[in-house]
Amino acid sequence: MDQGRRPNKFIANRNNKIYMDLKDIIREHALPFLPAKSLFRFKGVCRDWKLQISTPFFAHNQSNNFHRVTGFFCQSLSNPPSFISLDPNSCGIPDPSLQFLPEPVDIRTSSNGLLCCQGRTGEQPYYICNPATKQWKKLPKPTANHGSNPALVLIFEPSLLNFIAEYKLICAFPSADFDNAYEFEIYSSSEGSWQISREVFFGGAMFMPCSGVHVNGIVYWLSKMGGGGIVFFDLTMERTQRLYSSQNGCLGVMDGKLTVTSAYGQALTVNVLSNSYTNTMGMNSRVKAWDRKLHVNLSDRSELGALPSYTHSAHDQGAVLFASGDVIVFRCDRALHTYDMKTKEFGRLSCEIDHDMRIFGYVNSLVEI
């Protein structure tokens, strides 16, 4: 009988060891996958967790592991920034109006926890900030005049190999030397300076502010040309080209590919770019540039209200205001609604919207600038 009890005792000891190490497992392998607001609260659990979460290495690790969109910054021309959290209990920021910055600002673009804002006074400088930690940096003055409403795209892709956050800011601006042309200026955080590309786009387009996205080294903008269109700029080759497309809507990134999400009639439709080289193919080529990824019928959901028609004004990009990752934000009547592509569930964001409201996706990250 004694021999029969020994294995049970051994197993009990092993289980006890696992239980005793659970706090270390959580600290090392669970905390880096949580949003910033939750982590700030967890500093109060114990001294070890506080020290762990407060280290620069942990912030670097968390920014590499947590990439989920947790909320949206909203701003109209007449109002300061505000923030809407998809989960207020776990995700949030201490200062939604960004008053920690040295002057009132307009949000221009966002990327993986970082915002690019432009001051409203003086020379209207650019600021890169992390609203979760209130860290910010003022960028040097660009070489070119970007205008009062620049078409900016911020690119920040966390990397385990880069302990210091490196990012780029790309601006498409009307050329001062050529009529109906656009030029491109790029700021690199690693070099700390701006550089104007030698490429000039002569397509006679008007780049739409706050419409740009970055996908695999290429920046895309919606543009006004013949009723719509897309222009892309290859960062590696520094070459630009018009992407002929009948797609109108909101540009986004899903599963590493460019998407256009639109709302027509009573339906949400997501199309993904499957072949960007159809411009160079023969006239009778049957190769499709776009594939349909999603089609959701809203006609049986009377509580959503009516979808506004698509427009091409300077500030209004239609019914769909955001569509990246798994989340779509669209407006019906005077309300903002969400659609989760994973759960196939609808939600409603509690805020009042203006006709010129802009929406910026936000990741609750601890990334240090």
LOKENU-345092 format. One record per residue (C-alpha): residue number from 1; residue in one letter; z, y, x. Coordinates in pm, whole numbers, plus 50000, padded with zeros to 5 digits. Example, Ala and Ser with C-alpha at 12.3 -4.5 7.8 and 13.67 -1.06 7.14 Angstrom:
# LOKENU-345092
R     i   aa       z       y       x
R     1    A   50780   49550   51230
R     2    S   50714   49894   51367
END
This chain:
# LOKENU-345092
R     i   aa       z       y       x
R     1    M   50000   50000   50000
R     2    D   50069   50231   50292
R     3    Q   49714   50185   50411
R     4    G   49585   50282   50069
R     5    R   49767   50616   50083
R     6    R   49641   50729   50422
R     7    P   49285   50822   50316
R     8    N   49421   51032   50029
R     9    K   49644   51221   50270
R    10    F   49352   51280   50506
R    11    I   49133   51409   50224
R    12    A   49411   51636   50104
R    13    N   49442   51788   50451
R    14    R   49068   51849   50470
R    15    N   49065   52015   50129
R    16    N   49360   52229   50231
R    17    K   49172   52346   50539
R    18    I   48871   52442   50330
R    19    Y   49094   52632   50090
R    20    M   49266   52820   50373
R    21    D   48929   52928   50516
R    22    L   48790   53046   50182
R    23    K   48888   53408   50248
R    24    D   48688   53400   50571
R    25    I   48388   53244   50395
R    26    I   48393   53519   50133
R    27    R   48434   53791   50392
R    28    E   48151   53670   50613
R    29    H   47902   53524   50364
R    30    A   47963   53692   50027
R    31    L   48065   54052   50086
R    32    P   47735   54154   50258
R    33    F   47547   54064   49939
R    34    L   47744   54303   49716
R    35    P   47659   54665   49618
R    36    A   47828   54960   49786
R    37    K   48054   55060   49495
R    38    S   48207   54713   49476
R    39    L   48262   54710   49851
R    40    F   48444   55044   49844
R    41    R   48678   54899   49583
R    42    F   48728   54579   49783
R    43    K   48863   54779   50075
R    44    G   49189   54777   49882
R    45    V   49215   54396   49878
R    46    C   49368   54367   50223
R    47    R   49367   54526   50566
R    48    D   49119   54271   50708
R    49    W   48864   54341   50436
R    50    K   48904   54716   50481
R    51    L   48840   54690   50855
R    52    Q   48547   54454   50801
R    53    I   48373   54670   50541
R    54    S   48427   54989   50744
R    55    T   48242   54870   51056
R    56    P   47886   54989   51132
R    57    F   47781   54627   51188
R    58    F   47886   54536   50833
R    59    A   47691   54833   50691
R    60    H   47388   54714   50886
R    61    N   47434   54359   50759
R    62    Q   47477   54469   50397
R    63    S   47164   54686   50405
R    64    N   46966   54381   50518
R    65    N   47102   54152   50247
R    66    F   47129   54372   49938
R    67    H   46792   54496   49810
R    68    R   46831   54487   49432
R    69    V   46761   54802   49229
R    70    T   47100   54895   49083
R    71    G   47022   55224   48912
R    72    F   46800   55527   48886
R    73    F   46815   55888   48990
R    74    C   46672   56118   48726
R    75    Q   46561   56477   48761
R    76    S   46357   56733   48572
R    77    L   46242   57075   48684
R    78    S   46521   57253   48498
R    79    N   46814   57019   48576
R    80    P   46997   56895   48886
R    81    P   46980   56525   48980
R    82    S   47174   56270   48775
R    83    F   47230   55897   48812
R    84    I   47211   55604   48572
R    85    S   47365   55274   48680
R    86    L   47238   54941   48552
R    87    D   47590   54803   48604
R    88    P   47850   55083   48616
R    89    N   48133   54843   48702
R    90    S   47978   54731   49030
R    91    C   47714   54990   49120
R    92    G   47750   55366   49148
R    93    I   47771   55670   49372
R    94    P   48047   55931   49417
R    95    D   47833   56243   49364
R    96    P   47537   56191   49126
R    97    S   47425   56556   49148
R    98    L   47404   56538   49530
R    99    Q   47626   56842   49581
R   100    F   47726   56713   49924
R   101    L   47391   56842   50051
R   102    P   47393   57199   50185
R   103    E   47175   57339   49904
R   104    P   47033   57248   49562
R   105    V   46752   56996   49602
R   106    D   46470   56816   49426
R   107    I   46443   56442   49481
R   108    R   46098   56353   49608
R   109    T   46106   55980   49691
R   110    S   46343   55689   49762
R   111    S   46345   55367   49959
R   112    N   46605   55089   49992
R   113    G   46914   55307   49957
R   114    L   46779   55628   50114
R   115    L   46662   55939   49930
R   116    C   46427   56209   50049
R   117    C   46513   56545   49894
R   118    Q   46363   56891   49936
R   119    G   46566   57208   49934
R   120    R   46499   57468   49669
R   121    T   46570   57771   49887
R   122    G   46432   57930   50202
R   123    E   46185   57710   50388
R   124    Q   46251   57420   50148
R   125    P   46348   57169   50419
R   126    Y   46349   56793   50372
R   127    Y   46676   56597   50374
R   128    I   46719   56223   50416
R   129    C   47047   56104   50267
R   130    N   47245   55801   50156
R   131    P   47418   55906   49830
R   132    A   47662   55612   49851
R   133    T   47813   55731   50180
R   134    K   47719   56103   50155
R   135    Q   47555   56088   50496
R   136    W   47254   56314   50538
R   137    K   47012   56448   50795
R   138    K   46792   56757   50786
R   139    L   46441   56690   50911
R   140    P   46256   56932   51141
R   141    K   46004   57164   50983
R   142    P   45662   57002   50933
R   143    T   45362   57134   51121
R   144    A   45151   57176   50807
R   145    N   45223   57348   50478
R   146    H   45293   57069   50229
R   147    G   45308   57296   49926
R   148    S   45576   57331   49661
R   149    N   45527   56984   49510
R   150    P   45433   56747   49794
R   151    A   45309   56390   49751
R   152    L   45566   56212   49964
R   153    V   45644   55847   50031
R   154    L   45958   55737   50216
R   155    I   45939   55405   50399
R   156    F   46262   55235   50503
R   157    E   46257   54860   50554
R   158    P   46588   54722   50686
R   159    S   46556   54489   50982
R   160    L   46812   54272   51158
R   161    L   46653   54368   51488
R   162    N   46698   54744   51435
R   163    F   47066   54831   51428
R   164    I   46978   55199   51378
R   165    A   46796   55268   51053
R   166    E   46437   55366   51126
R   167    Y   46221   55521   50857
R   168    K   45899   55713   50807
R   169    L   45806   55991   50567
R   170    I   45438   56029   50479
R   171    C   45300   56336   50305
R   172    A   44952   56379   50160
R   173    F   44878   56753   50137
R   174    P   44575   56969   50049
R   175    S   44380   57058   50360
R   176    A   44374   57423   50467
R   177    D   44053   57369   50667
R   178    F   43838   57169   50423
R   179    D   43773   57226   50055
R   180    N   43868   56949   49812
R   181    A   44018   56741   50093
R   182    Y   44358   56598   50178
R   183    E   44528   56544   50512
R   184    F   44830   56335   50609
R   185    E   45140   56419   50809
R   186    I   45390   56154   50917
R   187    Y   45753   56192   51025
R   188    S   45900   55912   51236
R   189    S   46279   55888   51271
R   190    S   46242   55694   51598
R   191    E   46045   55982   51752
R   192    G   46222   56260   51560
R   193    S   45902   56456   51501
R   194    W   45605   56510   51271
R   195    Q   45246   56420   51355
R   196    I   44931   56508   51162
R   197    S   44687   56221   51130
R   198    R   44327   56273   51236
R   199    E   44215   56119   50907
R   200    V   44090   56349   50631
R   201    F   44018   56232   50277
R   202    F   43713   56402   50121
R   203    G   43719   56223   49789
R   204    G   43777   56533   49579
R   205    A   44101   56392   49440
R   206    M   44437   56547   49358
R   207    F   44725   56326   49472
R   208    M   44999   56294   49211
R   209    P   45351   56372   49342
R   210    C   45617   56103   49302
R   211    S   45352   55838   49235
R   212    G   45326   55687   49584
R   213    V   45443   55341   49694
R   214    H   45431   55146   50020
R   215    V   45305   54788   50042
R   216    N   45262   54599   50371
R   217    G   45173   54898   50589
R   218    I   44959   55073   50327
R   219    V   45061   55373   50116
R   220    Y   44910   55412   49769
R   221    W   44900   55719   49544
R   222    L   44776   55779   49194
R   223    S   44520   56057   49185
R   224    K   44328   56275   48946
R   225    M   43963   56191   48982
R   226    G   43730   56113   48698
R   227    G   44017   56022   48465
R   228    G   44230   55842   48719
R   229    G   44222   55639   49033
R   230    I   44414   55519   49339
R   231    V   44386   55634   49700
R   232    F   44539   55438   49987
R   233    F   44624   55528   50347
R   234    D   44651   55254   50610
R   235    L   44936   55348   50844
R   236    T   44822   55119   51125
R   237    M   44454   55216   51132
R   238    E   44519   55567   50996
R   239    R   44229   55525   50757
R   240    T   44209   55626   50393
R   241    Q   43995   55499   50110
R   242    R   43950   55526   49737
R   243    L   44039   55214   49544
R   244    Y   43808   55202   49245
R   245    S   44012   55094   48949
R   246    S   44020   55126   48573
R   247    Q   44398   55079   48587
R   248    N   44612   55371   48471
R   249    G   44990   55366   48476
R   250    C   45282   55352   48716
R   251    L   45239   55213   49067
R   252    G   45500   54963   49185
R   253    V   45570   54672   49416
R   254    M   45640   54322   49287
R   255    D   45656   54013   49508
R   256    G   45512   54212   49798
R   257    K   45199   54321   49607
R   258    L   45080   54644   49451
R   259    T   45110   54659   49073
R   260    V   45009   54900   48799
R   261    T   45227   54894   48488
R   262    S   45104   55068   48177
R   263    A   45197   55110   47812
R   264    Y   44918   55130   47557
R   265    G   44955   55098   47184
R   266    Q   45255   54869   47146
R   267    A   45235   54665   47466
R   268    L   45357   54671   47823
R   269    T   45108   54537   48075
R   270    V   45153   54465   48446
R   271    N   44845   54412   48663
R   272    V   44871   54305   49027
R   273    L   44618   54389   49300
R   274    S   44473   54057   49413
R   275    N   44176   54183   49617
R   276    S   44155   54534   49758
R   277    Y   43810   54474   49916
R   278    T   43603   54461   49596
R   279    N   43478   54811   49686
R   280    T   43267   54658   49966
R   281    M   43125   54364   49766
R   282    G   42791   54340   49596
R   283    M   42732   54493   49256
R   284    N   42707   54153   49087
R   285    S   43017   54007   49252
R   286    R   43251   53833   49010
R   287    V   43557   53871   49231
R   288    K   43830   54051   49040
R   289    A   44043   54316   49204
R   290    W   44328   54291   48951
R   291    D   44505   54001   48783
R   292    R   44729   54031   48480
R   293    K   45089   53946   48565
R   294    L   45263   54034   48240
R   295    H   45182   54137   47882
R   296    V   45470   54212   47645
R   297    N   45408   54294   47281
R   298    L   45647   54558   47146
R   299    S   45517   54570   46792
R   300    D   45797   54344   46663
R   301    R   46069   54559   46819
R   302    S   46101   54850   46578
R   303    E   46425   54967   46741
R   304    L   46229   55082   47048
R   305    G   46043   55355   46864
R   306    A   45695   55483   46946
R   307    L   45536   55481   47291
R   308    P   45388   55813   47408
R   309    S   45027   55817   47519
R   310    Y   44936   55817   47887
R   311    T   44875   56158   48043
R   312    H   44775   56297   48381
R   313    S   44984   56614   48395
R   314    A   45148   56727   48716
R   315    H   45488   56583   48629
R   316    D   45437   56333   48347
R   317    Q   45299   55992   48441
R   318    G   45305   55845   48094
R   319    A   45534   55608   47911
R   320    V   45616   55392   48217
R   321    L   45838   55582   48461
R   322    F   45935   55303   48701
R   323    A   45812   54949   48765
R   324    S   45914   54764   49080
R   325    G   46095   54445   49163
R   326    D   46192   54290   48831
R   327    V   46268   54610   48638
R   328    I   46044   54827   48422
R   329    V   46166   55161   48283
R   330    F   45967   55310   47998
R   331    R   46025   55565   47725
R   332    C   45991   55538   47352
R   333    D   46039   55855   47151
R   334    R   46330   56034   47324
R   335    A   46497   55732   47483
R   336    L   46462   55535   47805
R   337    H   46439   55159   47783
R   338    T   46434   54883   48043
R   339    Y   46267   54544   48056
R   340    D   46393   54276   48294
R   341    M   46105   54052   48396
R   342    K   46339   53772   48502
R   343    T   46559   53752   48195
R   344    K   46291   53889   47958
R   345    E   46556   54113   47804
R   346    F   46531   54474   47688
R   347    G   46796   54736   47751
R   348    R   46852   55104   47687
R   349    L   46958   55370   47935
R   350    S   47208   55619   47800
R   351    C   47058   55954   47887
R   352    E   46855   56234   47734
R   353    I   46510   56276   47878
R   354    D   46280   56572   47928
R   355    H   45903   56556   47916
R   356    D   45886   56627   48293
R   357    M   46161   56383   48396
R   358    R   46109   56179   48709
R   359    I   46275   55844   48778
R   360    F   46355   55709   49125
R   361    G   46476   55353   49180
R   362    Y   46792   55324   49387
R   363    V   46953   55043   49589
R   364    N   47333   55076   49628
R   365    S   47332   55034   50008
R   366    L   47571   55119   50292
R   367    V   47288   55190   50536
R   368    E   47389   55447   50798
R   369    I   47155   55730   50893
END
